[in-house]
Amino acid sequence: MDSLLSAVGCRAITASSRAAALGIVKSEVIDAALVDYRLDGGETGIEILQQLRDAYPKAVLALVTADPQVQALPLLKDLGVTVLAKPLAAEALVALLQAGVAQAVKTVTSRAPAPAE
């Protein structure tokens, strides 16, 4: 995954636990996050996504899961989280990131002052 993200111009930061991920949320600027649903110790990535959304309202957030019941959770829609089914297709991830970047650029551009004549 790191190689794929690097190949499309992204800097990937990985975390192997919920605590490490939440530490990253506090110390890094996040434009996009790809979070697995099932974490070690029976935890889920939902709490991480909630904190990411609070900290970065415009970030592209995606939850990766093989569980079809998780894909229908209303909370994910409320958080604006895209659900990507396992096995993860590289094309789906790249398309999601490109769409998010395009939207971010559009938002910033629409807020920019008009050039002086």
N, C-alpha and C positions, 0 to 999 in steps of 0.2 A: 504494500500500500504506500509506504514511504517513497519507493522508487517511482510509482505512478504519479503521485502528487508532485514530486520534484520535477518530473518530466514535463508537467503542464505548468510549471512556474510557481508552485506553492511551496511554502516552507512548512513542513510538518513537525508538529510537536506531539510526542506520544506520552501516554501515561499508562502505567500498568495497574493502577488501583484508583478507586474513587477518590481517596484522599489526595493522591498525586494530581489527578485531574482538577480537583477543586483548588489546589494550590496554583496550578497553571492559570485558572480563571482569575485568580487574584493578582498574578504577576505578569501576565502577557495580554496584549491586545489581540482579540480573537475576531477574525473575519468570517470564519466558517469552522464548524465542528462536526466530526463524524464520530458518533458514540454508539458503542455496542449496547444492546439491551441487557444481555446477561453478563454480569460482572462476577468476579471472584467473590466467594463468601455468600452467595445467594442474593447479592445486591443487584439493582438494575441501574441503567444509565439515565433514568427519568429525572432523578434529583440533579444530576449534572446538567441536563438540558434546561431544567427550570432555572438554575442559577446562571447558566449562560444567557438565557433569554433576559433575565433581570439585568445582568451586567452589560449585555450587548444586544439591544433590541433589534438592530438591523442585521445581525449576523445570520448567515445561512446555517441552519441546524438540520442535521439528519440523524436518524436513529436506524441502526442496522439490526435486523432481526430475522430469524427464520420462523417465528411464531405468528401465524396469521391473526390470532386474537389480539395481539399487541398492536398490529397494524390498524385496528379499528378503534383504538382508545381515543375518546373525544378530547382528552387532555392534550394529546399530541397536536391535534388540529388547532386547539386554542392557543398553543404555544407557537404555532407556525412551523412545526417540525415536519420535514419530509421523511417518510418511512421508505427505506431501501431494503428490499428483500434479499436474503442470502439464498444462494451464493450471489455476491455483489458483482454486478456487471460494471466493468471499468467505464464503459461508455455512459452509463447512467450517472455515475459519480462525477465524471468530467462535465457532463451536460448540466448537472445541478450547480456545480461550482461556477461554470461559465455564465449561467443565467443569473446567479447571485451577484457576480462581479458586474455584469451588464446593468443590473438593476441599481447597484450601488453607484456606479458611474453616472447613470441617468439621474439619480436622486441628487448627487453632488452637483452635477451640471445644472439641474433645474434651480438650484439654490444660488448659483453663482451670479454675481451682479453683471448687468449688461455692460459690454465694453464701452468706454468713453469715446465719443465721436470727436 
